[in-house]
Amino acid sequence: MVREERIKNERGLNPFTDIWLRTRETVRFVIEQKSFKFIILLIVLTGFASGLIGMMNERSSEMAPWAAILQALVTGPIGSAFGYFLGAAVLVLVGRLFKGTATYQDMFKALATAQIPQIWLLPLLIIWLLASPDTFLADRTDVEGSPIVAIMSIVMAVVSIWTFIIVCKAVGEAHQVSSWKGFFIVVLPGILITIIVLILVFVLFASFFNELF
Protein backbone atom coordinates (compact mmCIF):
# COMPACT_ATOMS: atom_id res chain seq x y z
CA MET A 1 0.00 0.00 0.00
CA VAL A 2 2.83 2.38 0.91
CA ARG A 3 4.67 1.54 -2.34
CA GLU A 4 1.51 2.17 -4.42
CA GLU A 5 1.01 5.53 -2.72
CA ARG A 6 4.65 6.48 -3.36
CA ILE A 7 4.36 5.60 -7.06
CA LYS A 8 1.12 7.58 -7.29
CA ASN A 9 2.85 10.62 -5.82
CA GLU A 10 5.80 10.21 -8.19
CA ARG A 11 3.63 10.17 -11.30
CA GLY A 12 3.85 13.95 -11.34
CA LEU A 13 7.62 13.76 -11.79
CA ASN A 14 9.19 15.08 -14.97
CA PRO A 15 12.44 13.14 -15.49
CA PHE A 16 13.90 15.91 -17.65
CA THR A 17 13.69 18.49 -14.84
CA ASP A 18 13.45 16.55 -11.59
CA ILE A 19 16.60 14.49 -12.21
CA TRP A 20 18.68 17.49 -11.10
CA LEU A 21 17.48 17.71 -7.49
CA ARG A 22 15.19 14.69 -6.99
CA THR A 23 17.53 12.15 -8.45
CA ARG A 24 16.64 9.03 -6.51
CA GLU A 25 12.87 9.57 -6.81
CA THR A 26 13.23 10.24 -10.53
CA VAL A 27 15.38 7.17 -11.16
CA ARG A 28 12.97 4.93 -9.23
CA PHE A 29 10.06 6.43 -11.17
CA VAL A 30 11.75 5.67 -14.51
CA ILE A 31 12.74 2.15 -13.44
CA GLU A 32 9.24 1.24 -12.32
CA GLN A 33 7.02 3.30 -14.61
CA LYS A 34 8.77 4.07 -17.91
CA SER A 35 8.97 1.68 -20.86
CA PHE A 36 12.03 1.05 -22.98
CA LYS A 37 10.61 3.40 -25.62
CA PHE A 38 11.41 6.21 -23.19
CA ILE A 39 14.89 4.77 -22.58
CA ILE A 40 15.52 4.63 -26.33
CA LEU A 41 14.57 8.31 -26.53
CA LEU A 42 17.08 9.05 -23.77
CA ILE A 43 19.78 7.07 -25.57
CA VAL A 44 19.21 9.04 -28.77
CA LEU A 45 19.21 12.45 -27.06
CA THR A 46 22.08 11.82 -24.63
CA GLY A 47 24.05 10.11 -27.38
CA PHE A 48 23.47 13.07 -29.70
CA ALA A 49 24.84 15.43 -27.05
CA SER A 50 27.84 13.18 -26.38
CA GLY A 51 28.47 12.90 -30.10
CA LEU A 52 28.53 16.69 -30.51
CA ILE A 53 30.93 17.06 -27.60
CA GLY A 54 33.14 14.44 -29.21
CA MET A 55 33.29 16.50 -32.40
CA MET A 56 35.09 19.32 -30.62
CA ASN A 57 38.63 18.48 -31.68
CA GLU A 58 41.21 19.29 -34.29
CA ARG A 59 40.33 16.37 -36.58
CA SER A 60 36.87 17.88 -37.13
CA SER A 61 38.09 21.39 -37.95
CA GLU A 62 37.44 21.09 -41.70
CA MET A 63 33.98 19.54 -41.33
CA ALA A 64 30.83 21.45 -42.26
CA PRO A 65 28.45 22.15 -39.33
CA TRP A 66 25.58 20.17 -40.85
CA ALA A 67 27.91 17.19 -41.41
CA ALA A 68 29.07 17.34 -37.81
CA ILE A 69 25.47 17.38 -36.58
CA LEU A 70 24.55 14.44 -38.80
CA GLN A 71 27.58 12.42 -37.72
CA ALA A 72 26.91 13.11 -34.05
CA LEU A 73 23.26 12.12 -34.45
CA VAL A 74 24.23 8.80 -36.05
CA THR A 75 27.33 7.74 -34.14
CA GLY A 76 26.59 9.33 -30.76
CA PRO A 77 23.57 7.18 -29.80
CA ILE A 78 25.38 4.04 -30.96
CA GLY A 79 28.34 4.82 -28.71
CA SER A 80 26.08 5.71 -25.79
CA ALA A 81 24.05 2.52 -26.17
CA PHE A 82 27.23 0.45 -26.12
CA GLY A 83 28.43 2.34 -23.05
CA TYR A 84 25.16 1.74 -21.22
CA PHE A 85 25.13 -1.96 -22.16
CA LEU A 86 28.67 -2.49 -20.88
CA GLY A 87 28.42 -0.08 -17.95
CA ALA A 88 25.21 -1.62 -16.64
CA ALA A 89 26.78 -5.09 -16.58
CA VAL A 90 29.90 -3.88 -14.75
CA LEU A 91 27.96 -1.85 -12.17
CA VAL A 92 25.54 -4.69 -11.46
CA LEU A 93 28.46 -7.02 -10.75
CA VAL A 94 30.40 -4.50 -8.65
CA GLY A 95 27.24 -3.60 -6.77
CA ARG A 96 26.96 -7.15 -5.50
CA LEU A 97 30.09 -6.48 -3.42
CA PHE A 98 28.07 -3.79 -1.61
CA LYS A 99 24.97 -5.98 -1.26
CA GLY A 100 23.25 -4.20 -4.14
CA THR A 101 20.11 -5.74 -5.59
CA ALA A 102 19.76 -4.07 -9.01
CA THR A 103 18.88 -6.15 -12.04
CA TYR A 104 20.59 -5.49 -15.35
CA GLN A 105 17.44 -3.83 -16.69
CA ASP A 106 17.18 -1.59 -13.61
CA MET A 107 20.79 -0.47 -13.96
CA PHE A 108 20.48 0.15 -17.69
CA LYS A 109 17.48 2.41 -17.10
CA ALA A 110 19.25 4.14 -14.21
CA LEU A 111 22.34 4.93 -16.28
CA ALA A 112 20.35 6.33 -19.18
CA THR A 113 18.25 8.45 -16.81
CA ALA A 114 21.34 9.76 -15.01
CA GLN A 115 22.64 11.25 -18.27
CA ILE A 116 19.59 13.48 -18.79
CA PRO A 117 21.53 16.65 -17.78
CA GLN A 118 23.58 16.18 -20.95
CA ILE A 119 20.39 16.70 -22.96
CA TRP A 120 20.14 20.23 -21.65
CA LEU A 121 23.43 20.98 -23.40
CA LEU A 122 22.01 20.04 -26.81
CA PRO A 123 20.46 23.44 -27.73
CA LEU A 124 23.59 25.27 -26.57
CA LEU A 125 25.90 22.95 -28.50
CA ILE A 126 23.86 23.17 -31.71
CA ILE A 127 23.62 26.98 -31.52
CA TRP A 128 27.36 27.22 -30.82
CA LEU A 129 28.19 24.89 -33.72
CA LEU A 130 26.02 26.78 -36.20
CA ALA A 131 26.95 30.27 -34.98
CA SER A 132 30.68 29.73 -34.58
CA PRO A 133 31.90 26.54 -36.24
CA ASP A 134 35.47 27.88 -36.24
CA THR A 135 35.57 27.77 -32.43
CA PHE A 136 33.46 24.62 -32.03
CA LEU A 137 35.25 22.45 -34.58
CA ALA A 138 38.77 23.31 -33.52
CA ASP A 139 41.60 22.18 -31.31
CA ARG A 140 40.90 23.57 -27.84
CA THR A 141 44.43 24.99 -27.58
CA ASP A 142 43.80 27.14 -30.67
CA VAL A 143 40.70 28.86 -29.26
CA GLU A 144 41.58 29.29 -25.59
CA GLY A 145 41.05 33.06 -25.67
CA SER A 146 37.56 32.89 -27.18
CA PRO A 147 34.79 34.11 -24.81
CA ILE A 148 32.27 31.57 -26.11
CA VAL A 149 34.75 28.75 -25.55
CA ALA A 150 35.43 29.93 -22.01
CA ILE A 151 31.73 30.23 -21.15
CA MET A 152 30.79 26.88 -22.68
CA SER A 153 33.75 25.17 -21.02
CA ILE A 154 32.49 26.35 -17.62
CA VAL A 155 28.91 25.29 -18.42
CA MET A 156 29.99 21.84 -19.59
CA ALA A 157 32.29 21.38 -16.60
CA VAL A 158 29.47 22.19 -14.17
CA VAL A 159 27.05 19.87 -15.98
CA SER A 160 29.66 17.09 -16.08
CA ILE A 161 30.38 17.33 -12.34
CA TRP A 162 26.69 17.38 -11.47
CA THR A 163 26.06 14.48 -13.85
CA PHE A 164 28.70 12.43 -12.02
CA ILE A 165 26.94 13.14 -8.72
CA ILE A 166 23.63 12.13 -10.28
CA VAL A 167 25.16 8.91 -11.64
CA CYS A 168 26.36 7.95 -8.15
CA LYS A 169 22.90 8.58 -6.72
CA ALA A 170 21.23 6.74 -9.60
CA VAL A 171 23.44 3.68 -9.13
CA GLY A 172 22.72 3.75 -5.41
CA GLU A 173 18.99 3.90 -6.06
CA ALA A 174 19.09 1.09 -8.60
CA HIS A 175 20.94 -1.10 -6.10
CA GLN A 176 18.81 0.14 -3.18
CA VAL A 177 21.90 1.23 -1.26
CA SER A 178 23.14 4.62 -0.10
CA SER A 179 24.45 7.24 -2.53
CA TRP A 180 27.88 6.91 -0.93
CA LYS A 181 27.90 3.22 -1.77
CA GLY A 182 26.77 4.21 -5.23
CA PHE A 183 29.84 6.45 -5.44
CA PHE A 184 32.20 3.61 -4.57
CA ILE A 185 30.42 1.26 -6.99
CA VAL A 186 30.98 3.82 -9.76
CA VAL A 187 34.65 4.61 -9.01
CA LEU A 188 35.85 1.11 -8.04
CA PRO A 189 35.97 -0.24 -11.65
CA GLY A 190 38.04 2.78 -12.69
CA ILE A 191 40.45 2.27 -9.80
CA LEU A 192 40.83 -1.43 -10.60
CA ILE A 193 41.43 -0.71 -14.30
CA THR A 194 44.03 1.94 -13.41
CA ILE A 195 45.86 -0.48 -11.12
CA ILE A 196 45.82 -3.21 -13.78
CA VAL A 197 47.13 -0.80 -16.43
CA LEU A 198 49.92 0.42 -14.11
CA ILE A 199 50.92 -3.16 -13.35
CA LEU A 200 51.01 -4.03 -17.06
CA VAL A 201 53.07 -0.92 -17.85
CA PHE A 202 55.48 -1.78 -15.03
CA VAL A 203 55.84 -5.37 -16.28
CA LEU A 204 56.42 -4.21 -19.86
CA PHE A 205 59.05 -1.66 -18.80
CA ALA A 206 60.73 -4.22 -16.55
CA SER A 207 60.87 -6.72 -19.42
CA PHE A 208 62.21 -4.04 -21.77
CA PHE A 209 65.02 -3.01 -19.42
CA ASN A 210 65.89 -6.65 -18.66
CA GLU A 211 66.42 -7.23 -22.38
CA LEU A 212 68.63 -4.14 -22.60
CA PHE A 213 70.82 -5.07 -19.67
KAQUI-V23246 format. One record per pair of residues at least 24 apart in sequence whose C-alpha atoms are under 6 Angstrom apart, sorted by sequence separation. I is the first residue (numbers start at 0). J is the second residue. D is the distance in whole Angstrom. If there is no record, write none. Layout:
BEGIN
I_J_D ; I_J_D
END
This chain:
BEGIN
47_71_6 ; 47_72_5 ; 50_75_4 ; 49_75_6 ; 47_75_5 ; 46_75_4 ; 47_76_6 ; 46_76_4 ; 43_76_5 ; 46_79_5 ; 42_76_6 ; 113_165_6 ; 113_166_5 ; 109_169_6 ; 106_173_6 ; 105_173_6 ; 45_117_6 ; 101_173_5 ; 45_118_5 ; 48_121_5 ; 101_174_4 ; 100_174_5 ; 30_105_6 ; 99_174_4 ; 60_136_5 ; 59_136_5 ; 60_137_5 ; 30_108_6 ; 55_135_6 ; 56_136_6 ; 57_137_5 ; 55_136_5 ; 56_137_5 ; 57_138_4 ; 56_138_5 ; 26_109_6 ; 94_184_6 ; 93_184_6 ; 23_169_6 ; 23_172_6
END
